[in-house]
Amino acid sequence: MSIFSIFKKKESKETEEKSKKGKKNQEQEVPKLKTGIAFSGGGVRGFAYIGVIKAFKEAGIDFDYVAGTSIGSLIGAIYASGMSVEEMEKRALEVKQKDFTSSKFILVPSKTQRLEHLIENNLQKQTFKALKKPLCVVAVDLKTAKEVHITKGNLVKAVAGSCAIPGVFRPVEFGDYTLVDGGLVNNIPADVLREMGADIVVSLDINPTRGNGTESTKFLDVLKASLRILMVSNAVNGYVHSDYIIKIDLSDFSQLKVGDTKALIDKGYEATKKAIPDIIKIFERNTVDSSITKVSRKIKAIQKRQEKLEKLTEKLSEEEKKELERIGKKKTNKKF
């Protein structure tokens, strides 16, 4: 063997090693994107989420961050605790109406003791810290009418507060807050997951027919339709911040009465199985959707400006507030 061929062999080996190192470095340079799942509100229809989780588990899909509103905070907390799908389904099928509410009268709110007992039993006395995934519970502070993001403190109270639908449950005291249902302001908390650090967000909407009116003029039907219409605007925010939304039409099921839980679980499972191929494609692309990021930033900027304006107006006297309102009306009239 000539000296030239020995050098050539050595050179090709070095090139091969450099190529391997380059590939390794490239792999290290592309970090895996963080994923988040948003569980929306929707009353006892939320049992459908167990079917959703089951389908994701079968597909080997897991999420880094969890956010939930109302019943979504309860199922989200159970998912974050690491409970098996089999155990979730077994427990869900055992739940009765009396486990949620104590009042038998319409618009006579129930105390939350039964609800809290149900939450505590299913979370097995877990705390935020003990959960296997970071969780944010979304609620509303009745005193300030502001959205509250809870990531620490009493987990049971936080979830109960997020589930406290006005007129169905009494508000829940949580530190300085008086909590009610988070769905009043943020029913699909996709933006919360962005704040937590999620690059890709999958949201679950178990009330895609919200906004539907009613031909009935009965008090309860009018009230339900009004609440549905109210939810439309805050659901838009969730859609804007999501990479993918699984819409599960459960309009044939009651939001407030425990009924066919198995059928709800099956509906969630079927809808998710259909969506999984599209979700896998989003995960595989491993790039952040810049259009969603831009819109998210703009929305956040608008919200911050609004908060600053609110703080400024709080310092104004009543006369100054009236004058500001008068100028605002004058400008609006000029536009039209």
Short mmCIF file of the C-alpha atoms (twelve columns), coordinates in Angstrom:
data_MODEL
# 
_entry.id   MODEL 
# 
loop_
_atom_site.group_PDB 
_atom_site.id 
_atom_site.type_symbol 
_atom_site.label_atom_id 
_atom_site.label_alt_id 
_atom_site.label_comp_id 
_atom_site.label_asym_id 
_atom_site.label_seq_id 
_atom_site.Cartn_x 
_atom_site.Cartn_y 
_atom_site.Cartn_z 
_atom_site.pdbx_PDB_model_num 
ATOM 1   C CA . MET A 1   0.000   0.000  0.000  1 
ATOM 2   C CA . SER A 2   1.410   3.387  -1.009 1 
ATOM 3   C CA . ILE A 3   1.828   6.344  1.368  1 
ATOM 4   C CA . PHE A 4   -0.631  8.272  -0.813 1 
ATOM 5   C CA . SER A 5   -3.426  5.672  -0.351 1 
ATOM 6   C CA . ILE A 6   -2.821  5.620  3.442  1 
ATOM 7   C CA . PHE A 7   -3.249  9.412  3.626  1 
ATOM 8   C CA . LYS A 8   -6.344  9.205  1.403  1 
ATOM 9   C CA . LYS A 9   -7.921  6.587  3.697  1 
ATOM 10  C CA . LYS A 10  -7.132  8.684  6.779  1 
ATOM 11  C CA . GLU A 11  -8.602  11.779 5.132  1 
ATOM 12  C CA . SER A 12  -11.863 10.000 4.231  1 
ATOM 13  C CA . LYS A 13  -12.178 8.727  7.828  1 
ATOM 14  C CA . GLU A 14  -11.747 12.259 9.192  1 
ATOM 15  C CA . THR A 15  -14.358 13.582 6.721  1 
ATOM 16  C CA . GLU A 16  -16.785 10.841 7.803  1 
ATOM 17  C CA . GLU A 17  -16.283 11.656 11.499 1 
ATOM 18  C CA . LYS A 18  -16.791 15.380 10.845 1 
ATOM 19  C CA . SER A 19  -19.975 14.600 8.921  1 
ATOM 20  C CA . LYS A 20  -21.293 12.526 11.849 1 
ATOM 21  C CA . LYS A 21  -20.406 15.286 14.332 1 
ATOM 22  C CA . GLY A 22  -22.114 17.849 12.086 1 
ATOM 23  C CA . LYS A 23  -25.293 15.789 12.020 1 
ATOM 24  C CA . LYS A 24  -25.217 15.404 15.806 1 
ATOM 25  C CA . ASN A 25  -24.735 19.141 16.273 1 
ATOM 26  C CA . GLN A 26  -27.621 19.844 13.894 1 
ATOM 27  C CA . GLU A 27  -29.853 17.541 15.915 1 
ATOM 28  C CA . GLN A 28  -28.811 19.320 19.113 1 
ATOM 29  C CA . GLU A 29  -29.387 22.732 17.576 1 
ATOM 30  C CA . VAL A 30  -33.060 21.975 16.784 1 
ATOM 31  C CA . PRO A 31  -34.750 21.706 20.191 1 
ATOM 32  C CA . LYS A 32  -38.043 19.830 20.476 1 
ATOM 33  C CA . LEU A 33  -40.950 22.261 20.582 1 
ATOM 34  C CA . LYS A 34  -43.057 22.351 23.733 1 
ATOM 35  C CA . THR A 35  -46.714 21.362 23.394 1 
ATOM 36  C CA . GLY A 36  -49.801 22.339 25.358 1 
ATOM 37  C CA . ILE A 37  -53.400 21.135 25.627 1 
ATOM 38  C CA . ALA A 38  -56.341 23.423 26.501 1 
ATOM 39  C CA . PHE A 39  -59.420 21.854 28.102 1 
ATOM 40  C CA . SER A 40  -62.396 24.178 27.618 1 
ATOM 41  C CA . GLY A 41  -65.479 24.532 29.814 1 
ATOM 42  C CA . GLY A 42  -68.786 22.829 29.079 1 
ATOM 43  C CA . GLY A 43  -70.322 21.358 32.224 1 
ATOM 44  C CA . VAL A 44  -70.683 17.587 32.525 1 
ATOM 45  C CA . ARG A 45  -70.067 17.306 28.773 1 
ATOM 46  C CA . GLY A 46  -66.442 17.419 29.909 1 
ATOM 47  C CA . PHE A 47  -66.559 13.647 30.487 1 
ATOM 48  C CA . ALA A 48  -65.883 13.489 26.723 1 
ATOM 49  C CA . TYR A 49  -62.288 14.526 27.532 1 
ATOM 50  C CA . ILE A 50  -61.599 11.058 28.903 1 
ATOM 51  C CA . GLY A 51  -62.171 9.700  25.386 1 
ATOM 52  C CA . VAL A 52  -59.885 12.417 24.011 1 
ATOM 53  C CA . ILE A 53  -57.076 11.461 26.412 1 
ATOM 54  C CA . LYS A 54  -57.599 7.767  25.585 1 
ATOM 55  C CA . ALA A 55  -57.156 8.422  21.835 1 
ATOM 56  C CA . PHE A 56  -54.029 10.528 22.455 1 
ATOM 57  C CA . LYS A 57  -52.506 7.834  24.682 1 
ATOM 58  C CA . GLU A 58  -53.107 5.173  22.021 1 
ATOM 59  C CA . ALA A 59  -51.366 7.391  19.439 1 
ATOM 60  C CA . GLY A 60  -48.438 8.019  21.790 1 
ATOM 61  C CA . ILE A 61  -49.211 11.748 21.974 1 
ATOM 62  C CA . ASP A 62  -48.405 13.535 25.218 1 
ATOM 63  C CA . PHE A 63  -48.375 17.226 26.164 1 
ATOM 64  C CA . ASP A 64  -45.913 19.324 28.181 1 
ATOM 65  C CA . TYR A 65  -48.347 21.921 29.530 1 
ATOM 66  C CA . VAL A 66  -51.995 21.789 30.614 1 
ATOM 67  C CA . ALA A 67  -54.568 24.573 31.037 1 
ATOM 68  C CA . GLY A 68  -58.233 24.184 31.906 1 
ATOM 69  C CA . THR A 69  -61.380 26.208 32.415 1 
ATOM 70  C CA . SER A 70  -64.383 25.036 34.466 1 
ATOM 71  C CA . ILE A 71  -64.854 21.242 34.003 1 
ATOM 72  C CA . GLY A 72  -61.746 21.465 31.813 1 
ATOM 73  C CA . SER A 73  -59.706 22.390 34.882 1 
ATOM 74  C CA . LEU A 74  -60.900 19.252 36.692 1 
ATOM 75  C CA . ILE A 75  -60.153 16.845 33.824 1 
ATOM 76  C CA . GLY A 76  -56.961 18.796 33.068 1 
ATOM 77  C CA . ALA A 77  -55.808 18.370 36.676 1 
ATOM 78  C CA . ILE A 78  -56.588 14.634 36.593 1 
ATOM 79  C CA . TYR A 79  -54.648 14.299 33.314 1 
ATOM 80  C CA . ALA A 80  -51.723 16.257 34.811 1 
ATOM 81  C CA . SER A 81  -51.758 13.963 37.862 1 
ATOM 82  C CA . GLY A 82  -50.872 10.966 35.682 1 
ATOM 83  C CA . MET A 83  -53.989 8.895  36.401 1 
ATOM 84  C CA . SER A 84  -54.506 6.070  33.901 1 
ATOM 85  C CA . VAL A 85  -57.303 6.357  31.314 1 
ATOM 86  C CA . GLU A 86  -58.834 3.108  32.606 1 
ATOM 87  C CA . GLU A 87  -59.061 4.562  36.111 1 
ATOM 88  C CA . MET A 88  -60.486 7.853  34.775 1 
ATOM 89  C CA . GLU A 89  -63.225 6.020  32.879 1 
ATOM 90  C CA . LYS A 90  -64.058 3.764  35.841 1 
ATOM 91  C CA . ARG A 91  -64.426 6.751  38.177 1 
ATOM 92  C CA . ALA A 92  -66.397 8.834  35.649 1 
ATOM 93  C CA . LEU A 93  -68.981 6.081  35.156 1 
ATOM 94  C CA . GLU A 94  -69.573 6.034  38.931 1 
ATOM 95  C CA . VAL A 95  -70.324 9.786  39.172 1 
ATOM 96  C CA . LYS A 96  -73.954 10.725 39.934 1 
ATOM 97  C CA . GLN A 97  -75.727 14.094 39.843 1 
ATOM 98  C CA . LYS A 98  -75.774 14.271 43.658 1 
ATOM 99  C CA . ASP A 99  -71.942 14.188 43.626 1 
ATOM 100 C CA . PHE A 100 -71.958 17.628 41.978 1 
ATOM 101 C CA . THR A 101 -74.914 19.590 43.323 1 
ATOM 102 C CA . SER A 102 -77.032 19.658 46.469 1 
ATOM 103 C CA . SER A 103 -79.792 22.106 45.479 1 
ATOM 104 C CA . LYS A 104 -82.865 20.689 43.722 1 
ATOM 105 C CA . PHE A 105 -84.208 24.104 42.766 1 
ATOM 106 C CA . ILE A 106 -83.428 26.120 39.624 1 
ATOM 107 C CA . LEU A 107 -81.306 29.213 40.284 1 
ATOM 108 C CA . VAL A 108 -80.764 28.242 43.934 1 
ATOM 109 C CA . PRO A 109 -76.961 27.791 43.906 1 
ATOM 110 C CA . SER A 110 -75.461 24.723 45.555 1 
ATOM 111 C CA . LYS A 111 -72.638 24.948 48.060 1 
ATOM 112 C CA . THR A 112 -69.410 23.554 46.639 1 
ATOM 113 C CA . GLN A 113 -68.712 20.989 49.398 1 
ATOM 114 C CA . ARG A 114 -69.888 18.036 47.281 1 
ATOM 115 C CA . LEU A 115 -68.024 19.314 44.248 1 
ATOM 116 C CA . GLU A 116 -64.861 19.809 46.321 1 
ATOM 117 C CA . HIS A 117 -65.215 16.305 47.783 1 
ATOM 118 C CA . LEU A 118 -65.509 14.890 44.239 1 
ATOM 119 C CA . ILE A 119 -62.436 16.846 43.111 1 
ATOM 120 C CA . GLU A 120 -60.408 15.800 46.171 1 
ATOM 121 C CA . ASN A 121 -61.279 12.111 45.685 1 
ATOM 122 C CA . ASN A 122 -60.219 12.166 42.040 1 
ATOM 123 C CA . LEU A 123 -57.041 14.156 42.584 1 
ATOM 124 C CA . GLN A 124 -56.070 11.909 45.506 1 
ATOM 125 C CA . LYS A 125 -55.076 14.946 47.623 1 
ATOM 126 C CA . GLN A 126 -52.545 16.108 45.055 1 
ATOM 127 C CA . THR A 127 -51.091 19.616 45.078 1 
ATOM 128 C CA . PHE A 128 -49.978 21.773 42.134 1 
ATOM 129 C CA . LYS A 129 -46.358 20.857 42.960 1 
ATOM 130 C CA . ALA A 130 -47.067 17.125 43.045 1 
ATOM 131 C CA . LEU A 131 -48.645 17.080 39.569 1 
ATOM 132 C CA . LYS A 132 -46.584 15.426 36.830 1 
ATOM 133 C CA . LYS A 133 -47.245 18.270 34.369 1 
ATOM 134 C CA . PRO A 134 -47.462 22.057 34.850 1 
ATOM 135 C CA . LEU A 135 -51.134 23.042 35.207 1 
ATOM 136 C CA . CYS A 136 -52.893 26.411 35.051 1 
ATOM 137 C CA . VAL A 137 -56.460 26.679 36.337 1 
ATOM 138 C CA . VAL A 138 -58.441 29.573 34.824 1 
ATOM 139 C CA . ALA A 139 -61.148 31.289 36.894 1 
ATOM 140 C CA . VAL A 140 -62.712 34.734 37.363 1 
ATOM 141 C CA . ASP A 141 -62.444 36.936 40.443 1 
ATOM 142 C CA . LEU A 142 -65.972 38.159 41.155 1 
ATOM 143 C CA . LYS A 143 -64.694 41.222 43.048 1 
ATOM 144 C CA . THR A 144 -62.662 42.651 40.177 1 
ATOM 145 C CA . ALA A 145 -64.271 40.806 37.221 1 
ATOM 146 C CA . LYS A 146 -60.704 39.882 36.175 1 
ATOM 147 C CA . GLU A 147 -59.396 36.609 34.793 1 
ATOM 148 C CA . VAL A 148 -57.258 34.700 37.284 1 
ATOM 149 C CA . HIS A 149 -54.536 32.183 36.366 1 
ATOM 150 C CA . ILE A 150 -53.845 29.810 39.258 1 
ATOM 151 C CA . THR A 151 -50.690 27.679 39.324 1 
ATOM 152 C CA . LYS A 152 -50.162 27.332 43.080 1 
ATOM 153 C CA . GLY A 153 -52.093 27.172 46.330 1 
ATOM 154 C CA . ASN A 154 -55.001 24.867 47.192 1 
ATOM 155 C CA . LEU A 155 -55.595 22.795 44.040 1 
ATOM 156 C CA . VAL A 156 -59.048 21.547 45.109 1 
ATOM 157 C CA . LYS A 157 -60.307 25.086 45.866 1 
ATOM 158 C CA . ALA A 158 -58.823 26.428 42.627 1 
ATOM 159 C CA . VAL A 159 -60.599 23.785 40.505 1 
ATOM 160 C CA . ALA A 160 -63.859 24.212 42.455 1 
ATOM 161 C CA . GLY A 161 -63.679 27.977 41.847 1 
ATOM 162 C CA . SER A 162 -63.091 27.478 38.127 1 
ATOM 163 C CA . CYS A 163 -66.131 25.126 38.019 1 
ATOM 164 C CA . ALA A 164 -68.414 27.456 40.020 1 
ATOM 165 C CA . ILE A 165 -71.013 28.302 37.352 1 
ATOM 166 C CA . PRO A 166 -73.024 31.342 38.561 1 
ATOM 167 C CA . GLY A 167 -76.549 30.301 39.487 1 
ATOM 168 C CA . VAL A 168 -75.491 26.658 39.855 1 
ATOM 169 C CA . PHE A 169 -72.740 26.944 42.486 1 
ATOM 170 C CA . ARG A 170 -71.866 29.535 45.087 1 
ATOM 171 C CA . PRO A 171 -68.579 31.418 44.559 1 
ATOM 172 C CA . VAL A 172 -65.424 29.937 46.121 1 
ATOM 173 C CA . GLU A 173 -63.151 31.921 48.437 1 
ATOM 174 C CA . PHE A 174 -59.519 31.508 47.409 1 
ATOM 175 C CA . GLY A 175 -57.089 33.792 49.247 1 
ATOM 176 C CA . ASP A 176 -58.009 37.364 48.275 1 
ATOM 177 C CA . TYR A 177 -60.167 36.140 45.386 1 
ATOM 178 C CA . THR A 178 -63.830 35.196 45.179 1 
ATOM 179 C CA . LEU A 179 -63.782 32.720 42.321 1 
ATOM 180 C CA . VAL A 180 -66.452 31.850 39.763 1 
ATOM 181 C CA . ASP A 181 -66.478 29.933 36.465 1 
ATOM 182 C CA . GLY A 182 -63.504 30.822 34.258 1 
ATOM 183 C CA . GLY A 183 -65.656 30.280 31.160 1 
ATOM 184 C CA . LEU A 184 -67.187 33.713 31.661 1 
ATOM 185 C CA . VAL A 185 -64.029 35.340 30.268 1 
ATOM 186 C CA . ASN A 186 -61.801 32.599 28.807 1 
ATOM 187 C CA . ASN A 187 -63.546 29.383 27.883 1 
ATOM 188 C CA . ILE A 188 -60.726 28.014 25.688 1 
ATOM 189 C CA . PRO A 189 -57.474 28.964 27.510 1 
ATOM 190 C CA . ALA A 190 -55.070 28.529 24.581 1 
ATOM 191 C CA . ASP A 191 -53.388 31.901 25.256 1 
ATOM 192 C CA . VAL A 192 -52.584 30.744 28.801 1 
ATOM 193 C CA . LEU A 193 -50.563 27.854 27.371 1 
ATOM 194 C CA . ARG A 194 -48.568 30.301 25.213 1 
ATOM 195 C CA . GLU A 195 -47.703 32.227 28.388 1 
ATOM 196 C CA . MET A 196 -46.647 28.971 30.071 1 
ATOM 197 C CA . GLY A 197 -44.162 28.287 27.257 1 
ATOM 198 C CA . ALA A 198 -46.043 26.111 24.756 1 
ATOM 199 C CA . ASP A 199 -44.940 26.465 21.118 1 
ATOM 200 C CA . ILE A 200 -47.736 24.268 19.744 1 
ATOM 201 C CA . VAL A 201 -51.232 24.399 21.230 1 
ATOM 202 C CA . VAL A 202 -54.046 21.892 20.723 1 
ATOM 203 C CA . SER A 203 -57.408 23.024 22.101 1 
ATOM 204 C CA . LEU A 204 -60.551 21.038 22.823 1 
ATOM 205 C CA . ASP A 205 -63.935 22.637 22.177 1 
ATOM 206 C CA . ILE A 206 -66.910 20.667 23.500 1 
ATOM 207 C CA . ASN A 207 -69.352 23.458 22.716 1 
ATOM 208 C CA . PRO A 208 -68.738 24.395 19.043 1 
ATOM 209 C CA . THR A 209 -72.440 25.233 18.552 1 
ATOM 210 C CA . ARG A 210 -72.286 28.041 21.141 1 
ATOM 211 C CA . GLY A 211 -74.148 31.152 20.056 1 
ATOM 212 C CA . ASN A 212 -77.227 29.212 18.980 1 
ATOM 213 C CA . GLY A 213 -80.383 31.073 19.936 1 
ATOM 214 C CA . THR A 214 -83.780 29.687 20.936 1 
ATOM 215 C CA . GLU A 215 -87.360 30.062 19.729 1 
ATOM 216 C CA . SER A 216 -88.622 29.501 23.268 1 
ATOM 217 C CA . THR A 217 -89.434 32.482 25.491 1 
ATOM 218 C CA . LYS A 218 -89.345 30.413 28.702 1 
ATOM 219 C CA . PHE A 219 -87.114 31.976 31.353 1 
ATOM 220 C CA . LEU A 220 -84.594 29.113 31.577 1 
ATOM 221 C CA . ASP A 221 -84.316 28.694 27.783 1 
ATOM 222 C CA . VAL A 222 -83.723 32.431 27.360 1 
ATOM 223 C CA . LEU A 223 -81.073 32.361 30.116 1 
ATOM 224 C CA . LYS A 224 -79.243 29.392 28.542 1 
ATOM 225 C CA . ALA A 225 -79.312 31.002 25.075 1 
ATOM 226 C CA . SER A 226 -78.009 34.279 26.547 1 
ATOM 227 C CA . LEU A 227 -75.073 32.480 28.178 1 
ATOM 228 C CA . ARG A 228 -74.277 30.692 24.904 1 
ATOM 229 C CA . ILE A 229 -74.235 33.989 23.021 1 
ATOM 230 C CA . LEU A 230 -72.021 35.516 25.742 1 
ATOM 231 C CA . MET A 231 -69.482 32.700 25.327 1 
ATOM 232 C CA . VAL A 232 -68.981 33.320 21.596 1 
ATOM 233 C CA . SER A 233 -66.658 36.336 21.891 1 
ATOM 234 C CA . ASN A 234 -64.323 34.809 24.486 1 
ATOM 235 C CA . ALA A 235 -64.122 31.533 22.528 1 
ATOM 236 C CA . VAL A 236 -62.701 33.461 19.543 1 
ATOM 237 C CA . ASN A 237 -59.603 34.237 21.622 1 
ATOM 238 C CA . GLY A 238 -59.029 30.509 22.111 1 
ATOM 239 C CA . TYR A 239 -59.335 29.801 18.395 1 
ATOM 240 C CA . VAL A 240 -56.834 32.564 17.533 1 
ATOM 241 C CA . HIS A 241 -54.134 31.151 19.859 1 
ATOM 242 C CA . SER A 242 -54.533 27.486 18.830 1 
ATOM 243 C CA . ASP A 243 -52.589 25.520 16.219 1 
ATOM 244 C CA . TYR A 244 -55.369 22.951 16.086 1 
ATOM 245 C CA . ILE A 245 -58.848 22.683 17.609 1 
ATOM 246 C CA . ILE A 246 -60.735 19.444 18.072 1 
ATOM 247 C CA . LYS A 247 -64.422 20.329 17.849 1 
ATOM 248 C CA . ILE A 248 -66.704 17.824 19.547 1 
ATOM 249 C CA . ASP A 249 -70.397 18.465 18.922 1 
ATOM 250 C CA . LEU A 250 -72.184 17.430 22.110 1 
ATOM 251 C CA . SER A 251 -75.311 19.546 21.601 1 
ATOM 252 C CA . ASP A 252 -77.482 16.447 22.174 1 
ATOM 253 C CA . PHE A 253 -76.140 16.189 25.743 1 
ATOM 254 C CA . SER A 254 -77.007 18.348 28.767 1 
ATOM 255 C CA . GLN A 255 -74.310 20.583 30.243 1 
ATOM 256 C CA . LEU A 256 -75.737 20.458 33.757 1 
ATOM 257 C CA . LYS A 257 -77.276 16.985 34.200 1 
ATOM 258 C CA . VAL A 258 -75.245 13.798 34.431 1 
ATOM 259 C CA . GLY A 259 -76.549 11.430 31.750 1 
ATOM 260 C CA . ASP A 260 -74.948 8.915  29.389 1 
ATOM 261 C CA . THR A 261 -71.305 9.307  30.437 1 
ATOM 262 C CA . LYS A 262 -70.138 6.354  28.306 1 
ATOM 263 C CA . ALA A 263 -71.621 7.951  25.179 1 
ATOM 264 C CA . LEU A 264 -69.783 11.222 25.970 1 
ATOM 265 C CA . ILE A 265 -66.469 9.381  26.364 1 
ATOM 266 C CA . ASP A 266 -67.049 7.589  23.041 1 
ATOM 267 C CA . LYS A 267 -67.821 10.900 21.273 1 
ATOM 268 C CA . GLY A 268 -64.568 12.420 22.536 1 
ATOM 269 C CA . TYR A 269 -62.622 9.340  21.450 1 
ATOM 270 C CA . GLU A 270 -64.104 9.265  17.931 1 
ATOM 271 C CA . ALA A 271 -63.537 13.001 17.290 1 
ATOM 272 C CA . THR A 272 -59.912 12.770 18.443 1 
ATOM 273 C CA . LYS A 273 -59.121 9.640  16.405 1 
ATOM 274 C CA . LYS A 274 -60.177 11.563 13.268 1 
ATOM 275 C CA . ALA A 275 -58.025 14.566 14.226 1 
ATOM 276 C CA . ILE A 276 -54.833 12.682 15.164 1 
ATOM 277 C CA . PRO A 277 -53.283 12.459 11.633 1 
ATOM 278 C CA . ASP A 278 -53.501 16.275 11.275 1 
ATOM 279 C CA . ILE A 279 -52.107 16.828 14.781 1 
ATOM 280 C CA . ILE A 280 -49.165 14.494 14.097 1 
ATOM 281 C CA . LYS A 281 -48.349 16.534 10.960 1 
ATOM 282 C CA . ILE A 282 -48.271 19.735 13.071 1 
ATOM 283 C CA . PHE A 283 -45.995 18.071 15.636 1 
ATOM 284 C CA . GLU A 284 -43.680 16.683 12.950 1 
ATOM 285 C CA . ARG A 285 -43.095 20.023 11.257 1 
ATOM 286 C CA . ASN A 286 -41.360 21.126 14.513 1 
ATOM 287 C CA . THR A 287 -41.703 24.830 13.657 1 
ATOM 288 C CA . VAL A 288 -43.708 27.554 15.347 1 
ATOM 289 C CA . ASP A 289 -46.550 29.007 13.257 1 
ATOM 290 C CA . SER A 290 -45.381 32.630 12.912 1 
ATOM 291 C CA . SER A 291 -48.860 33.919 11.958 1 
ATOM 292 C CA . ILE A 292 -50.291 32.717 15.309 1 
ATOM 293 C CA . THR A 293 -47.319 34.211 17.178 1 
ATOM 294 C CA . LYS A 294 -47.808 37.607 15.500 1 
ATOM 295 C CA . VAL A 295 -51.543 37.702 16.238 1 
ATOM 296 C CA . SER A 296 -50.891 36.587 19.845 1 
ATOM 297 C CA . ARG A 297 -48.413 39.440 20.335 1 
ATOM 298 C CA . LYS A 298 -50.853 41.996 18.903 1 
ATOM 299 C CA . ILE A 299 -53.676 40.777 21.155 1 
ATOM 300 C CA . LYS A 300 -51.406 40.884 24.212 1 
ATOM 301 C CA . ALA A 301 -50.287 44.430 23.322 1 
ATOM 302 C CA . ILE A 302 -53.927 45.564 23.022 1 
ATOM 303 C CA . GLN A 303 -54.780 43.919 26.354 1 
ATOM 304 C CA . LYS A 304 -51.829 45.622 28.081 1 
ATOM 305 C CA . ARG A 305 -52.860 49.017 26.697 1 
ATOM 306 C CA . GLN A 306 -56.390 48.397 27.922 1 
ATOM 307 C CA . GLU A 307 -55.122 47.485 31.392 1 
ATOM 308 C CA . LYS A 308 -53.005 50.659 31.526 1 
ATOM 309 C CA . LEU A 309 -56.001 52.735 30.462 1 
ATOM 310 C CA . GLU A 310 -58.164 51.114 33.152 1 
ATOM 311 C CA . LYS A 311 -55.531 51.885 35.813 1 
ATOM 312 C CA . LEU A 312 -55.345 55.494 34.663 1 
ATOM 313 C CA . THR A 313 -59.122 55.949 34.665 1 
ATOM 314 C CA . GLU A 314 -59.317 54.506 38.193 1 
ATOM 315 C CA . LYS A 315 -57.314 57.506 39.430 1 
ATOM 316 C CA . LEU A 316 -59.662 60.005 37.796 1 
ATOM 317 C CA . SER A 317 -62.416 61.791 39.692 1 
ATOM 318 C CA . GLU A 318 -66.078 61.205 38.760 1 
ATOM 319 C CA . GLU A 319 -66.191 64.545 36.898 1 
ATOM 320 C CA . GLU A 320 -63.069 63.657 34.897 1 
ATOM 321 C CA . LYS A 321 -64.518 60.244 34.030 1 
ATOM 322 C CA . LYS A 322 -67.728 61.862 32.761 1 
ATOM 323 C CA . GLU A 323 -65.725 64.323 30.667 1 
ATOM 324 C CA . LEU A 324 -63.658 61.478 29.183 1 
ATOM 325 C CA . GLU A 325 -66.853 59.573 28.362 1 
ATOM 326 C CA . ARG A 326 -68.358 62.686 26.723 1 
ATOM 327 C CA . ILE A 327 -65.264 63.176 24.517 1 
ATOM 328 C CA . GLY A 328 -65.332 59.474 23.547 1 
ATOM 329 C CA . LYS A 329 -68.996 59.702 22.496 1 
ATOM 330 C CA . LYS A 330 -68.301 62.876 20.527 1 
ATOM 331 C CA . LYS A 331 -65.475 61.174 18.573 1 
ATOM 332 C CA . THR A 332 -67.623 58.105 17.892 1 
ATOM 333 C CA . ASN A 333 -70.498 60.253 16.547 1 
ATOM 334 C CA . LYS A 334 -68.095 62.106 14.236 1 
ATOM 335 C CA . LYS A 335 -66.962 58.802 12.653 1 
ATOM 336 C CA . PHE A 336 -70.518 57.967 11.678 1 
# 
